[in-house]
């Protein structure tokens, strides 16, 4: 049986019972600005998103949950899943500020990469991030991602265009990291 868990967290597919909580999160400026979504999001729109997600073959959203207390603290996802070319885009957010900086994001992405490469048989997983966030770039580099390039003035945020950077990891790179135990 496929296990998406370690000794501290587990990932599970997002459920209808999570919608109220995720609706509150996605309407928080700190989160919607990072995620690049249009906000505010209505509850009706959130429900439509969930219903479409349930039918989608190119997107998976997992709840990031703490094993102790079964507490849902954020989401991690693969979208734009392209099974022909074997790649997908990753995104993550931890909504609870108390959980940040404690390795939970690293653990969640590690579990998701195991799933992406071992179960979905992907070759490459990529992520778009703010170009000015060296801390975020360092986070992804520690996971084995490589900086692939910059998309100039790619998004319009708070009345101005901002650059985005693309980072990615290949199956072989992730496999080598797991083999070394890093």
N, C-alpha and C positions, 0 to 999 in steps of 0.2 A: 504494500500500500504506500502511496506517495505521501511523504511526510514533509510538511512545510513548517518545521519548528526546530528550535534548539532548546537549550536549557532555560532561556529567559523569555523568549517570545514565540509566537506562532502566527502564521498567516492563514486566513480563511477568506473565501469569496465573500464579498460584501453582500449583505442581506437587506431585505425590506426594513427590518427592525433597526437598521443603522441609519436610515434616511433622515430622521429628525436631527440626529447628532451631526451627520455630514452636511446637512443643510445649514446648520449653525456655523460649522467650520468654514464652508465655502463662502459664506457671507461676511467673514472676518477679513478686513483689509490686508492684514499681514499675510494671510494665506492666499486670497484671490489675486493679489499683486504678484506673488511668487509663481503661482500656478498659471497666470496669464489668462484667466477666464473672465468673461463678462459678468459683472455683478452689479446690482443684487440679483440673486437667483430666487425665483419664487418656489414655493413648495410644489406647485403644479409642474414647473419646469424640472425640478429635481426628480419628481416621480416619472416624468416622461423620459428623462435621462436614464434612470434605473431600468425602466421597461425596455428601452432600446439596448442598454448594456446586456440585459438578460438574453437578447436575441443576437447580439453581435458575435461574429466569429473572429474579429480582428482586435478585440480589446478584452482585457481581463483586469479587474480591480479587486485587490485583496485588502482586507482590514488587517492592520498591524495591531496585534493584541499582546498584552503582557500576560504571561502564563499565570502569574500570581494575581488572583482577583479577576481573571478573564476580562481585563479592561481594554477596550478599543481606544487606541491613542493616535491613530493616523491611518493613512492609506498608502499603498504602493501599487503601481500598475504597469502593465505592458499594453501599449496600444500601437496602432499602425502595424500590427503583426502581419508580416509578409512571409507566408510559408513557402512561397516559390523561391524567393531570394534569401530566405531564412534570416530575417532581421526584424527588430522591433524597437520601439522607443520606450524608455523607462521614465517614470516620474514617481516622486515620493513627497509626502509631507507628513510631519509629525505635528499634530494640532496642539497637543498639550506641551507648553513650554518646559514643564518640569522634566519631560522625557528627553529633551534635546541635550546633546553633548555627553550622553551616557552610553553610546555605542549601539543604541537601538536602531538607528537608521542604517548603520553599517550591517547589523545583523539582518535587518529586513531586506536590504538589497542583496546580501549574500544568499539568503534563502531564495529570493526571486531569481537571481542569476543561476543558481542550481536548477531551478524549475525551467528557466528559459533554455538553458543549454542541454540539460539531461532529459527533460520530458518533452519540450517542444522541438528539440533538436535544432535550435537556432544557431547561427554562425556569428552574429554580431548583435550587440545591444548598445543603443546609443541614447544620449540624453542631451537636452538643450538646457543651458543655464545662463544666468546673468554674467556677462563678460567682466563686470567690475567686481565680482565676488571671488577674490582670491581664496577665501576660506572655503568656499564651496568647491572650487577647482581642486584645492588640496585634499578635501574630503574624497572626491572621486578618484584622484590620483592614488591615494592610499588604498583604494579598492582595486587598483590596477587599470583604471580607465586612462586613455591617452587623449590629449587635446588634439582635435582634428581640424579645427578652424573657427573662424569668426564670421558671423552673419551680421553685416553692418546694418544698423538702423532697422532691425528686423521686427521689432514690436513697438507699438505706441503706448507708453505708460506714463500716467500723470502728466499729460500734455506735451510729451516729448518722445522722440524716437530713441530707442536704446539698442545697443548691440547685444547679441546673444552669442554664446560659444557652444560648440558641439564637442562632446566627449563621447568616447565609445570604448568598448572592450570586446575582444574577439574570444570565441570559444577556447581557442588554444591558450590564450593569455590567462583566462580564468582557470582552466585546467592546470596550468603550470603553477599558479598561485595556490590552488587547493593542494596540489601535490607537495609543495614546499611547506604547506601549513601556515601561510601568512594571510 
